[in-house]
Each structure stands twice: as C-alpha cells, then as structure tokens.
Amino acid sequence: MKDRKKIIIILSVIIVLAIIIQFFRSDFIIKLSNNKNIDMVGFNAEEFIQIDPSLLNSLPSDKYLVIYDENHQGSVLSKDNIIKILEQIKVPYDLYETSNISSFNSSYSLVILLLEDLDRLSIIDKLLNFVNEGGNIFIAYRPNISGNFSRHHDKFGIRDYGFLSDANGIRLLDNVLIQGVDFVSEENNVINSSMNLYLVDDCIEYAESIEGTPLLWRKKYGQGNIVYLNGTMTESKINRGFILGALSLCKDEYIYPIVNSKVVYIDDFPAPFPDGIHDEIYAEFNRDIKKFFKDIWWPDMLRIAQKNDIRYTGVLIGNYDNDTENISGKNITLLKNDLIYYGREILINKGELGIHGYNHQPFFTGELHNKELGYKPWKDKATMLKSIITLRSFLNEPFTDYQFRTYVPPSNILYAEGREALSQSGSGISIIASLYSNDGEPDAYEQEVKVADDGIIEMPRFTSGYSYTSINEWISMNSISLYGTFMHFVHPDDLLDPERSDNKSWSQLLEEYSNFHEMIHNKYPWLNSTTSSEAANELIRFHFLQPKYEINNLSINIYCNNFYDHAYFILRTDKKLGKTEHCRLFNIDNGLYLVKAEKPISKIYYKR
C-alpha cells in the first residue's frame, strides 16, 4: 500500500511538472507576460523644450569654412565626408570651391583645407595671417609639393620633405579616437598617400604610419593652431571618427553632441534552423545542428551578453524559399515552438524582436548588379507588401500586442520600391538597420545615422561577425568617437560556413567574439546598452537637438534648443573641471568627458 502511494505521488509530480513545462513552452505564457515593445519618442514639436530665441541669438556664432577642389576626385570625396561630419555634430559651415574664393572673412572659427595643389589657393597668406592672430586651420588633405607649399612648409611644422609614397597602417600616439592611444593596425585597413617628411621640434604628433611616417600633428603658429593630416584617409567614410578627432585638436575646448547607444543584432534569429549534422560541430559537441544552437550556441551568446552588458535585438525570418510570387502563411517554416522559445528568451533578457523577412529574398523588382547572389526579383511592390503582412499575421498569434519596429534587409539589400513597401505596409516598421559602408557592394543599402525625411529611422550597423579583427576595432572606435554608437551584427549560421567562419571552430569564434565585446565594454562602459528601438529613441532626441555653446574663462555653457529630457555630448579639454549645473560629467579618457545634459541649459565650471 505504501509503495502504491509513493508511485502515485511520483507520477503526480511528473504530470504536474510536465504541465508546467508545457505551459512555459506555450504561447499562452507569452500573452501573459510583458508582450509589448517600448514607447517611442514622438515627432511632435510641442514635446520638445524651446529656449528663448533672443537668448540663442545673443550667443557667439561658430561657423567653419571648407575649401575644396572640384577638379580633384580625392578632394571631392573628402569634402563629402567633412560635410557629413559637420552636419552630424551640428556645426554651421560655408563651402567654397577654391577657384571661387578670392577674399577671406576672419569671422570663421576654423578653416578646413582639402586641396592637393596649394597654388590654387590665392588666399593662403590671408589664412596664415588669420592663424597668426588666433584662428585655426585644419589641413585635412595632403598637399603636393608646390610653390605655396615650399614657401610655407615650416609654418605647417615640416622641417624637411621629399617624395610621395603609400603609407600603410596606422599607429595612434594619442587619443585622437576615444580610448585609441597605442592602437596599431598593420593591415591595409588604413591606407594613405603621404609625403615623406620630418617635423620641426615643437610639433605635437598624434599618429604615424607603421613605417613611422608622421600622419597627424599640431603646430602652434602665432596665437592659433595648424592641424595637419599628411594623408588621403579623409576620402573614406569609415575614418570619419578619426577626422573629427583631428578636427577637435584645433581648439583648446571642443564639444559636440552624440547619440549614445550600443546595439548588437542577431540576424536570422529566430529562424528555421537546418536539419542534420555539421561534421565539425558534431565532432566537438556531439549534437546535431538544431540541438547545438539550443544547448550550446545560445547559452554561450547569453553568457557573453550578461558579462558585457549587451541586449540582443533578434531579427527573425519566416522561411528560406526563393518564392517571390506565391505568398502564404502556409509556407512559413519557422516552427512556432522555436519562435516562442527563442522569442521569449530574447525578451526575458531585455532584448527586442525585429523582422528580417518573410523569406530571405531582398526587396527589389528589377535586376541586381551582382547576379551571382542568386536572388529573385519580386513580382511587384504589392507582393512585397503581402509578404510583410503575412509574416506579421503569423507573429501576431504568440506576440499579439508586440510592435515589430526594426527591419534588417536580407543580405543588407533594399531597393527604393522595397523601402516604399515597408513604409506603406502598416506593420509599424519605422527602423531600418542595414550597413554604414557598403564596402564596394553596389546592391547594398548604405545608410547614414539619421532620421530620414519620411520619418524612417536609419540606423546602420558598423561592424559584423564573430572574429576579433583590427578593422572591426578601428571602425568601432571611429563610430563611437563620432556618433557615440556601437552597432554590431552576427548570423547564427556564420559558423556553419567555412568562408564566413574563417575555418574556425565555434570554440575559437566564441573566444574571439567574447574578447571583442569585452574590449568594447571595458573601454566604453559609458555607452548605453540598448535595444534597436531604444537606440532609435536616442537618435530621435539627437536629431531634433539644436545645441549652441558659450565658452569663457569661468565655464562651458551648453544651450540645448529642442531639448526632450536629456542630451549627450563629448567634451575634449586639458583644463581641470569643477562643479556642474544641470548636467553630469564622466571622465572617459585622458582629457575627454561624456556630458549628460539634464536641462536645456547646463554649465561646467573650470577649477580655479
């Protein structure tokens, strides 16, 4: 009798546990839990705080002059990057082609020269007099040897000079980039056409090539500064953070606004994992592909996230067929149990869910430049719309009230007709996360960090992959130094492909992935760890912000027109700082500070 009671009790416990497990695996628990995304910052002007226009108009102006050569391709490319930087940090500027400038207004606070031939600059003597009297010049593109160069090279800080040559790699001698001192890249990630030269003794050198060619320095001339870039790296978009860092060396105090966010995307997740066995994975972990991702890969990814303050945004996909005409919910092969399990896991760990696609066919109706990708065009925009609506209907059952705002284009390809389909779908998609630099891929959807005119929030990813590479570190330092953002993405199935995994095992990739994020977390602990939607909110705050500054002997005063509830800035200064009013100050590197303004007007006082 006693044994029978024991058996009944044990069976009852097993049945109850089975019911509990099934309950937590079901979509009912999703519906009971917090099944909503965060609210978004609105676009209503009334929600932003305005500063009295008369006060703003009374503040000193700070305008730059940019001079370039429209007949030189490198100058034009550099001009485009400089303009994007100035627009990003919200500095007004005047732009002149060198043949159209014959006079000079010394009211500018800084002049940026993007000229290979200084003989085309008729006002060079006036500019040097401007510096002598307290102005600042950034020579942002390496000049050739010319008459004007030979007459003034000593004023630029150059003692002796010779021929031009390629200067490969870079070594940072100071923190031009935030936390960048001692960074070295011996690879061809940074390539310059530079002049072989020697500097005068009173120059401060900030960067050099691997061979030791000076790349960036500052020279005092009279009461002002000349910052000189002996290279052509201003032509490349990925170097914008370094360019801004060089620009900031022109003044004793330099302050600019940033977004402040850190987002890590997992593309194709949740997704239909392939059946079968991967030989290397099975040999190491004794699991098939699906069990490996559930038992090994996902716990490893969560452990790294918890250690390094990461909150994943997973962008899911319905199936991997190539049918761009016959759209049906019956074709979705993403298992509901996987969607619920991994979706719940992402949300429980304070992450976010977004959309990668009904299938993995990019939105375009014509032809791709790269036909080797094998993608099929969509029948029309209406079919694209139907695919989005079909996927959203599938997701609506377990995630009834959840707002899927983020869209990551398959293979980062998105054509204009596809973008229109997204905005017209009524699905709530308001964020597109593709690529910052297309790296020469003509079909890729390349983005700037911005809120577009149609209200779509453009949030490109800067880096990708599990491997810890110097190019990923370089690009990350640049994006953090300019935008105050770190945006990275990985694919679960990268490790299944020998080319995308660099023939490395998961254990090797895991170590590199962990080390890379540990480096980011240790160097930049001040970055806000956010989901995609939270980062978009920070970008909206930044987008509407109209800052002005007043710097005097006592303090740095920050005026934030169109202020929402906070704003972030980077401040570079060698002066000792004291108390603050309506802002918080964080020392993030030698002479570099993160400022969080908490009121429209804030102050940072110098120590006396």
HELIX and SHEET records of a PDB file:
HELIX    1   1 LYS A    2  ARG A   25  1                                  24    
HELIX    2   2 ASP A   27  LEU A   32  1                                   6    
HELIX    3   3 ALA A   45  GLU A   47  5                                   3    
HELIX    4   4 PRO A   53  SER A   58  1                                   6    
HELIX    5   5 GLN A   73  GLN A   88  1                                  16    
HELIX    6   6 THR A   98  ASN A  100  5                                   3    
HELIX    7   7 LEU A  118  ARG A  120  5                                   3    
HELIX    8   8 ILE A  124  ASN A  132  1                                   9    
HELIX    9   9 GLY A  147  HIS A  152  1                                   6    
HELIX   10  10 MET A  233  GLU A  235  5                                   3    
HELIX   11  11 LYS A  237  ASN A  239  5                                   3    
HELIX   12  12 ARG A  240  SER A  248  1                                   9    
HELIX   13  13 ASP A  279  PHE A  285  1                                   7    
HELIX   14  14 ILE A  289  PHE A  292  1                                   4    
HELIX   15  15 PHE A  293  TRP A  297  3                                   5    
HELIX   16  16 TRP A  298  LYS A  307  1                                  10    
HELIX   17  17 GLY A  329  ASN A  331  5                                   3    
HELIX   18  18 LYS A  336  ILE A  348  1                                  13    
HELIX   19  19 LYS A  371  LEU A  373  5                                   3    
HELIX   20  20 LYS A  381  ASN A  396  1                                  16    
HELIX   21  21 PRO A  410  ASN A  412  5                                   3    
HELIX   22  22 ALA A  416  GLN A  424  1                                   9    
HELIX   23  23 SER A  470  TYR A  483  1                                  14    
HELIX   24  24 PRO A  492  LEU A  496  5                                   5    
HELIX   25  25 TRP A  506  LYS A  523  1                                  18    
HELIX   26  26 SER A  532  PHE A  544  1                                  13    
SHEET    1   A 9 TYR A  93  GLU A  97  0                                        
SHEET    2   A 9 TYR A  64  TYR A  68  1                                        
SHEET    3   A 9 LEU A 110  LEU A 114  1                                        
SHEET    4   A 9 ASN A 136  ILE A 139  1                                        
SHEET    5   A 9 GLY A 224  LEU A 229  1                                        
SHEET    6   A 9 PRO A 214  TYR A 221 -1                                        
SHEET    7   A 9 ILE A 204  GLU A 208 -1                                        
SHEET    8   A 9 ILE A 170  LEU A 172 -1                                        
SHEET    9   A 9 VAL A 184  SER A 185 -1                                        
SHEET    1   B 2 ILE A 158  ASN A 168  0                                        
SHEET    2   B 2 ILE A 191  LEU A 199 -1                                        
SHEET    1   C 4 GLU A 253  ILE A 258  0                                        
SHEET    2   C 4 ALA A 567  THR A 573 -1                                        
SHEET    3   C 4 LEU A 592  ALA A 597 -1                                        
SHEET    4   C 4 CYS A 583  ASP A 589 -1                                        
SHEET    1   D 5 GLU A 352  GLY A 357  0                                        
SHEET    2   D 5 TYR A 312  ILE A 317  1                                        
SHEET    3   D 5 SER A 261  ASP A 267  1                                        
SHEET    4   D 5 THR A 485  VAL A 490  1                                        
SHEET    5   D 5 THR A 463  SER A 464  1                                        
SHEET    1   E 4 THR A 406  TYR A 407  0                                        
SHEET    2   E 4 ILE A 431  ILE A 432  1                                        
SHEET    3   E 4 ILE A 457  GLU A 458  1                                        
SHEET    4   E 4 LYS A 450  VAL A 451 -1                                        
SHEET    1   F 4 GLN A 546  ILE A 551  0                                        
SHEET    2   F 4 SER A 555  ASN A 561 -1                                        
SHEET    3   F 4 ILE A 601  TYR A 606 -1                                        
SHEET    4   F 4 LEU A 577  GLU A 581 -1                                        
END                                                                             
